[in-house]
Amino acid sequence: MLKWIIAALVLAAPARADVSANDSQNVTFLGSYTWQSDMPGFGGMSGIEVFDSGQSFYALNDRGLLLQGHFTRDQGIVKDITASSMLLSSKMPDLGLRLQIDSEGIALRPDGRVFISFEGEHRVWTYSDANDIGTWLPQHAEFQNMQHNSSLEALALDSSGDIYTIPERSGRETRPFPVYRYHGGTWTIPFHLPRRGKFLVTGADFDPDGRLYILERDFVGFGFRSRVRRFDENGQNEETLFETWVGTYDNLEGISIWQDSEGQLKMTLISDDNFRAFQRTQIVEYQINS
């Protein structure tokens, strides 16, 4: 019981806007907004895609709820959120209920097509739009043997439309994370990303220059640490953009890289409150300086 009381106190504390001093030159903290809603099923956010120069977004939770929303901003900082919800039409006649849960990663194509990765049954589905019925993408042979509740956590599309997904865990702390790419109807593993410490992958996205961003988190028993690393299109030239102290934010799981109306690169992160009253759904934003 004491452990949960301590966790509640740490996670309920105000977010601190500090990052590791050695990495702070890479990003500038813009703001953190705690999102509260009485919408049925709200919570458990696992992915986000921001578009319209930072005005609109899709947010995904891990129970198959997709939110379409709008940010109200003051001098670029989020001050309010309006959103409507829809359940992913993912159930098909030959699939059981278990295949509808554990939705984790989201990626949005410019034509409106939506891609979702799942942990309940390790797979990626695609929707012609947010109201469509989902259809399977072929599975890589390794998907079937992935660890339960630790598989296809991150999903991203590059500028050519190729789909990338990364599991939360690699299997061992010394084993790099495999990056799976879907191109031309086939999954391959074009590269691996080094695993650094106890951090696990929770989200991914590409910027307009083709650089891959990885959001990671580490739970230390009474709070979360977060880290964002960046790689080139071949998984090389690793950079750590920031790494937070324990308790700086809640359980950050989703990441979206986007450009504002002036072409400045921004990063939006969203946290998973695990449907617990002592945790928070946070929107955290940074400006990317280089």
C-alpha positions as CSV (number, residue, x, y, z in Angstrom):
1,M,0.0,0.0,0.0
2,L,2.8,2.4,0.9
3,K,4.3,1.9,-2.6
4,W,1.0,3.0,-4.2
5,I,0.7,6.0,-1.9
6,I,4.2,7.2,-2.9
7,A,3.5,6.6,-6.6
8,A,0.2,8.6,-6.3
9,L,2.0,11.5,-4.7
10,V,4.8,11.6,-7.2
11,L,2.5,11.2,-10.3
12,A,0.1,13.8,-9.0
13,A,2.8,16.4,-8.4
14,P,3.0,19.4,-10.9
15,A,5.1,18.7,-14.0
16,R,8.6,20.2,-14.0
17,A,9.8,21.7,-17.2
18,D,13.4,20.7,-16.8
19,V,15.4,18.3,-19.0
20,S,18.9,17.0,-18.7
21,A,21.3,20.0,-18.8
22,N,23.5,18.3,-21.4
23,D,20.7,17.9,-23.8
24,S,18.6,21.1,-23.4
25,Q,20.2,22.9,-26.3
26,N,18.4,20.5,-28.7
27,V,14.9,21.4,-27.7
28,T,13.0,24.3,-26.0
29,F,10.1,23.4,-23.6
30,L,6.9,25.1,-24.8
31,G,4.2,24.0,-22.4
32,S,2.3,21.2,-20.7
33,Y,-1.5,20.9,-20.6
34,T,-3.4,18.5,-18.4
35,W,-6.4,17.2,-20.5
36,Q,-9.5,16.3,-18.5
37,S,-12.7,15.1,-20.0
38,D,-16.0,13.4,-19.0
39,M,-16.2,11.7,-22.4
40,P,-17.1,8.0,-22.1
41,G,-13.9,5.9,-22.3
42,F,-11.5,8.8,-22.0
43,G,-8.0,8.0,-20.8
44,G,-5.3,5.5,-21.5
45,M,-3.9,7.6,-24.4
46,S,-1.2,5.7,-26.3
47,G,-0.7,7.6,-29.6
48,I,-1.1,11.0,-31.2
49,E,-0.9,12.6,-34.7
50,V,-0.9,16.4,-35.0
51,F,-1.7,18.1,-38.3
52,D,-3.0,21.4,-39.8
53,S,0.1,23.2,-38.5
54,G,-0.6,22.2,-35.0
55,Q,-4.3,23.0,-34.9
56,S,-5.8,19.5,-35.2
57,F,-5.0,16.0,-34.0
58,Y,-6.0,12.4,-33.7
59,A,-5.4,10.8,-30.3
60,L,-5.6,7.0,-29.7
61,N,-6.2,5.1,-26.5
62,D,-5.4,1.5,-25.8
63,R,-9.0,0.4,-25.8
64,G,-9.7,1.2,-29.4
65,L,-11.0,4.7,-28.9
66,L,-10.0,7.3,-31.5
67,L,-10.4,11.0,-30.7
68,Q,-10.4,13.7,-33.3
69,G,-9.8,17.1,-31.8
70,H,-8.7,20.7,-32.1
71,F,-6.2,22.7,-30.0
72,T,-7.0,26.2,-28.8
73,R,-3.6,28.0,-28.6
74,D,-2.4,31.3,-27.2
75,Q,0.9,32.4,-28.8
76,G,1.4,28.8,-29.9
77,I,0.8,27.2,-26.4
78,V,-2.1,24.8,-25.9
79,K,-4.8,26.3,-23.6
80,D,-7.8,24.2,-24.3
81,I,-8.9,21.1,-26.3
82,T,-12.2,20.2,-28.0
83,A,-12.6,16.6,-29.2
84,S,-15.1,14.1,-30.4
85,S,-14.7,10.3,-30.1
86,M,-15.3,7.2,-32.2
87,L,-14.7,3.5,-31.7
88,L,-12.4,1.9,-34.2
89,S,-14.5,-0.3,-36.4
90,S,-12.0,-3.1,-36.0
91,K,-14.2,-6.1,-35.3
92,M,-14.7,-8.3,-38.3
93,P,-16.9,-11.4,-38.4
94,D,-14.1,-13.9,-37.8
95,L,-12.3,-12.0,-35.1
96,G,-12.8,-12.2,-31.4
97,L,-13.1,-9.3,-28.9
98,R,-9.5,-9.7,-27.9
99,L,-8.4,-8.4,-31.3
100,Q,-10.0,-5.0,-30.6
101,I,-8.0,-4.1,-27.5
102,D,-4.4,-2.9,-26.9
103,S,-4.3,-0.4,-29.8
104,E,-1.0,1.4,-29.3
105,G,0.5,3.3,-32.3
106,I,-1.1,5.6,-34.8
107,A,0.1,7.0,-38.1
108,L,-1.7,9.3,-40.5
109,R,-1.1,9.5,-44.3
110,P,-1.7,12.9,-46.0
111,D,-4.7,11.4,-47.9
112,G,-6.5,10.6,-44.6
113,R,-5.7,6.9,-44.4
114,V,-5.1,5.8,-40.8
115,F,-2.7,3.0,-39.6
116,I,-3.0,1.5,-36.1
117,S,-0.7,-1.0,-34.4
118,F,-1.9,-3.4,-31.8
119,E,-0.5,-5.4,-28.9
120,G,-3.5,-7.7,-28.2
121,E,-2.8,-9.5,-31.4
122,H,0.5,-8.3,-32.8
123,R,-0.5,-6.6,-36.0
124,V,-1.0,-3.4,-38.0
125,W,-4.3,-2.5,-39.4
126,T,-5.3,0.2,-41.9
127,Y,-8.4,2.3,-42.3
128,S,-9.3,4.4,-45.4
129,D,-10.4,7.0,-42.9
130,A,-11.2,7.2,-39.2
131,N,-14.7,5.8,-39.8
132,D,-13.7,2.9,-42.0
133,I,-13.6,-0.8,-41.0
134,G,-10.1,-1.9,-40.4
135,T,-8.3,-4.4,-42.7
136,W,-5.2,-6.4,-42.0
137,L,-1.7,-5.7,-43.3
138,P,0.4,-8.9,-43.8
139,Q,2.3,-9.9,-40.7
140,H,6.1,-10.3,-40.3
141,A,6.9,-13.8,-39.2
142,E,8.4,-12.5,-35.9
143,F,5.2,-10.7,-34.9
144,Q,3.6,-14.0,-33.6
145,N,6.4,-14.7,-31.1
146,M,6.5,-11.2,-29.6
147,Q,6.1,-10.7,-25.8
148,H,2.5,-10.2,-24.7
149,N,1.7,-6.5,-23.9
150,S,5.1,-5.5,-25.1
151,S,5.0,-5.7,-28.9
152,L,4.1,-3.1,-31.6
153,E,4.0,0.0,-29.4
154,A,5.4,2.5,-32.0
155,L,4.2,3.3,-35.5
156,A,5.3,5.8,-38.0
157,L,5.2,6.7,-41.8
158,D,8.1,8.2,-43.7
159,S,7.7,10.7,-46.5
160,S,7.5,7.9,-49.2
161,G,4.6,6.2,-47.4
162,D,6.5,3.3,-46.0
163,I,5.3,2.1,-42.6
164,Y,7.6,1.5,-39.7
165,T,6.8,-0.3,-36.4
166,I,9.0,-1.0,-33.3
167,P,8.2,-3.3,-30.4
168,E,8.3,-1.9,-26.8
169,R,10.8,-4.5,-25.7
170,S,13.6,-6.2,-27.6
171,G,13.8,-9.3,-25.5
172,R,16.9,-8.5,-23.6
173,E,18.4,-5.3,-22.2
174,T,21.6,-5.9,-24.3
175,R,19.6,-6.6,-27.5
176,P,18.8,-3.7,-29.9
177,F,15.3,-2.9,-31.0
178,P,14.3,-4.2,-34.4
179,V,12.7,-1.7,-36.8
180,Y,10.2,-3.3,-39.1
181,R,9.4,-1.6,-42.4
182,Y,6.4,-2.4,-44.7
183,H,7.1,-1.6,-48.3
184,G,5.6,-3.1,-51.5
185,G,3.5,-5.6,-49.5
186,T,6.3,-7.0,-47.5
187,W,7.8,-6.5,-44.0
188,T,11.6,-6.3,-43.7
189,I,14.0,-5.3,-40.9
190,P,16.2,-2.5,-42.5
191,F,18.0,-1.7,-39.3
192,H,18.1,-2.0,-35.5
193,L,18.3,0.8,-32.9
194,P,20.6,0.4,-29.9
195,R,19.0,-0.1,-26.5
196,R,20.3,2.3,-23.9
197,G,19.7,1.4,-20.3
198,K,16.3,0.4,-19.1
199,F,14.2,2.7,-21.4
200,L,11.5,1.0,-23.5
201,V,10.1,2.3,-26.8
202,T,6.6,3.9,-26.6
203,G,6.3,6.0,-29.8
204,A,7.9,7.0,-33.0
205,D,7.6,9.6,-35.8
206,F,9.5,11.0,-38.8
207,D,10.2,14.7,-39.5
208,P,10.0,16.2,-43.0
209,D,13.8,15.6,-43.4
210,G,13.3,11.8,-42.9
211,R,14.8,11.7,-39.4
212,L,13.3,9.1,-37.1
213,Y,12.3,10.1,-33.5
214,I,11.9,7.5,-30.8
215,L,10.0,8.3,-27.6
216,E,11.0,6.0,-24.7
217,R,10.0,5.7,-21.0
218,D,11.4,4.1,-17.9
219,F,9.2,3.3,-14.8
220,V,11.4,3.3,-11.7
221,G,8.7,2.1,-9.2
222,F,7.4,5.5,-8.1
223,G,7.5,7.6,-11.3
224,F,8.4,7.8,-14.9
225,R,11.5,9.1,-16.8
226,S,11.1,10.0,-20.5
227,R,13.6,10.2,-23.3
228,V,13.5,11.2,-27.0
229,R,16.3,10.0,-29.4
230,R,16.7,10.9,-33.0
231,F,18.3,8.9,-35.9
232,D,18.8,9.4,-39.6
233,E,16.7,7.5,-42.2
234,N,19.1,4.5,-41.9
235,G,19.0,4.3,-38.1
236,Q,22.4,5.9,-37.8
237,N,23.8,9.2,-36.2
238,E,22.0,8.7,-32.9
239,E,21.2,11.9,-30.9
240,T,19.5,12.2,-27.5
241,L,17.2,15.3,-27.7
242,F,16.3,15.2,-24.1
243,E,16.0,12.9,-21.0
244,T,13.8,13.9,-18.1
245,W,14.1,13.4,-14.4
246,V,11.8,11.0,-12.6
247,G,8.3,12.7,-12.2
248,T,8.9,15.5,-14.7
249,Y,5.9,14.1,-16.6
250,D,3.4,11.3,-16.4
251,N,3.7,8.1,-18.6
252,L,4.5,9.7,-22.0
253,E,3.6,7.2,-24.8
254,G,2.7,9.1,-28.0
255,I,4.8,11.4,-30.1
256,S,4.1,13.6,-33.2
257,I,6.6,15.7,-35.1
258,W,5.0,18.6,-37.1
259,Q,5.7,22.0,-38.5
260,D,3.9,25.2,-37.6
261,S,2.7,27.8,-40.1
262,E,6.2,29.4,-40.1
263,G,7.9,26.1,-40.8
264,Q,9.3,25.6,-37.2
265,L,9.6,22.0,-36.2
266,K,7.6,21.1,-33.1
267,M,7.1,18.0,-31.0
268,T,3.9,17.0,-29.2
269,L,3.8,14.2,-26.6
270,I,0.8,12.6,-24.9
271,S,0.7,10.5,-21.7
272,D,-1.2,7.4,-20.8
273,D,-2.9,7.7,-17.4
274,N,-3.7,4.0,-17.3
275,F,-7.3,5.0,-16.4
276,R,-6.1,5.8,-12.8
277,A,-7.4,8.8,-10.9
278,F,-3.9,9.7,-9.6
279,Q,-2.4,9.9,-13.0
280,R,-2.9,12.5,-15.7
281,T,-3.4,12.8,-19.5
282,Q,-0.8,15.4,-20.4
283,I,0.0,17.1,-23.6
284,V,3.6,18.2,-23.6
285,E,5.2,20.2,-26.4
286,Y,8.7,21.2,-27.4
287,Q,10.3,23.2,-30.1
288,I,13.0,21.3,-31.9
289,N,16.0,23.7,-32.4
290,S,18.1,21.8,-34.9
